[in-house]
Amino acid sequence: MTARRKVSLVAALGIVPLALTTLTAAPAVAHGSMLDPVSRISACFAEGPESPDSAACKALVAAGGTQPLYDWNEVNIGDAAGRHQQIIPDGKLCSVGREKYKGLDAPRADWPSSKLAAGNHTFRWRATAPHRGTLELYITKDGYDATKPLKWSDLEAQPFVKVTDPRLENGSYVFDGKVPAKSGRHLVFSILQRSDSPEAFYTCSDVVFGGAGGGTGSAPVAEAPSDQEIKQGAGSSTVDHGGHGGDSPTEQKANAEHIAQQTSADSDGGSAPEAQNAAAPQEIAGEKLAATGGDSTTSYIAIGGAAALALGAAAMFGTARRRATAGGRSAR
């Protein structure tokens, strides 16, 4: 093989990783949502993104189109790192400040709702891509008005449920907790802060205490999407439903170990872990997080590395070409 052909091959090998990195860095990674009590976005997805039934879900589609519903398990912030109250403004808790999900912030009393009662309750959080982390559930204070924008000050100061690495059962995190005594319409705000990455996920679940059903007046009962609906909707989603495409190799390894441990626990017939009352969300910032995160910066770092490789190959090409030219002159 001539020097020119060798260098051309090296240059090509340098460019290929750049192209592959650019192609694979695009998809976001979806990880789940609350199913008991049903989150707003899960309930609207279950109604059908193209033709939802309830007035609230129709308004959600009118505000942002159908894509937010197909991407129901992606309400996240990639670099949250426990700074929830600092980075999510009042009035935008349910969308976590993301324009894509702005329809979730609509202040109205007819969001599909779930029935909830004081006392022990088993919660379910659908994990389309399981991660290690801590789940916290907050509930609104007495006197909550659903027709006004939700603010941090509307939530009780302490979570009524906190659980770390809950058990995975049939694709959902399952954990027990004690619901405080409330009456009328309220909202449960969940935070899933990953411990292997700065990324966090959030949900808003409308609940009703008392009465025979979940809804009140014109508010319908919220229904969770079925496995079949989730499978069918995945084809229209813009996010990765089944994997950890935005995670670093270290995070992928940790996730694989976590899933293996959860699977082993399931086979042993373990019970759902009990949740504990704990500190406010900002205290999560003190937890030990992985040095690498699966946030939006990961893809740029990868692309930069591939670009550097390509530039290095180009430099080698220039050097080899000069040497080949010099060698040819010497032979004359």
Rosetta blueprint (number, residue, H / E / L):
1 M L
2 T L
3 A H
4 R H
5 R H
6 K H
7 V H
8 S H
9 L H
10 V H
11 A H
12 A H
13 L H
14 G H
15 I H
16 V H
17 P H
18 L H
19 A H
20 L H
21 T H
22 T H
23 L H
24 T H
25 A L
26 A L
27 P L
28 A E
29 V E
30 A L
31 H L
32 G E
33 S E
34 M E
35 L E
36 D E
37 P L
38 V E
39 S L
40 R H
41 I H
42 S H
43 A H
44 C H
45 F H
46 A H
47 E H
48 G L
49 P L
50 E L
51 S L
52 P L
53 D L
54 S L
55 A H
56 A H
57 C H
58 K H
59 A H
60 L H
61 V H
62 A H
63 A H
64 G H
65 G L
66 T L
67 Q H
68 P H
69 L H
70 Y H
71 D L
72 W L
73 N L
74 E L
75 V L
76 N E
77 I E
78 G L
79 D L
80 A L
81 A L
82 G L
83 R L
84 H H
85 Q H
86 Q H
87 I H
88 I L
89 P L
90 D L
91 G L
92 K L
93 L L
94 C L
95 S L
96 V L
97 G L
98 R L
99 E H
100 K H
101 Y H
102 K H
103 G H
104 L H
105 D H
106 A L
107 P L
108 R L
109 A L
110 D L
111 W L
112 P L
113 S E
114 S E
115 K E
116 L E
117 A L
118 A L
119 G E
120 N E
121 H E
122 T E
123 F E
124 R E
125 W E
126 R E
127 A E
128 T L
129 A L
130 P L
131 H L
132 R L
133 G E
134 T E
135 L E
136 E E
137 L E
138 Y E
139 I E
140 T E
141 K L
142 D L
143 G L
144 Y L
145 D L
146 A L
147 T L
148 K L
149 P L
150 L L
151 K L
152 W H
153 S H
154 D H
155 L E
156 E L
157 A L
158 Q L
159 P L
160 F L
161 V E
162 K E
163 V E
164 T E
165 D L
166 P L
167 R E
168 L E
169 E E
170 N L
171 G L
172 S E
173 Y E
174 V E
175 F E
176 D E
177 G E
178 K E
179 V E
180 P L
181 A L
182 K L
183 S L
184 G E
185 R E
186 H E
187 L E
188 V E
189 F E
190 S E
191 I E
192 L E
193 Q E
194 R E
195 S L
196 D L
197 S L
198 P L
199 E L
200 A E
201 F E
202 Y E
203 T E
204 C E
205 S E
206 D E
207 V E
208 V E
209 F E
210 G L
211 G L
212 A L
213 G L
214 G L
215 G L
216 T L
217 G L
218 S L
219 A L
220 P L
221 V E
222 A L
223 E L
224 A L
225 P L
226 S L
227 D H
228 Q H
229 E H
230 I H
231 K H
232 Q H
233 G H
234 A H
235 G H
236 S H
237 S L
238 T L
239 V E
240 D E
241 H L
242 G L
243 G L
244 H L
245 G L
246 G L
247 D L
248 S L
249 P H
250 T H
251 E H
252 Q H
253 K H
254 A H
255 N H
256 A H
257 E H
258 H H
259 I H
260 A H
261 Q H
262 Q H
263 T H
264 S H
265 A H
266 D H
267 S H
268 D L
269 G L
270 G L
271 S L
272 A L
273 P L
274 E E
275 A L
276 Q L
277 N L
278 A L
279 A L
280 A L
281 P H
282 Q H
283 E H
284 I H
285 A H
286 G H
287 E L
288 K L
289 L L
290 A L
291 A L
292 T L
293 G L
294 G L
295 D L
296 S L
297 T H
298 T H
299 S H
300 Y H
301 I H
302 A H
303 I H
304 G H
305 G H
306 A H
307 A H
308 A H
309 L H
310 A H
311 L H
312 G H
313 A H
314 A H
315 A H
316 M H
317 F H
318 G H
319 T H
320 A H
321 R H
322 R H
323 R H
324 A H
325 T H
326 A H
327 G H
328 G H
329 R H
330 S H
331 A H
332 R L
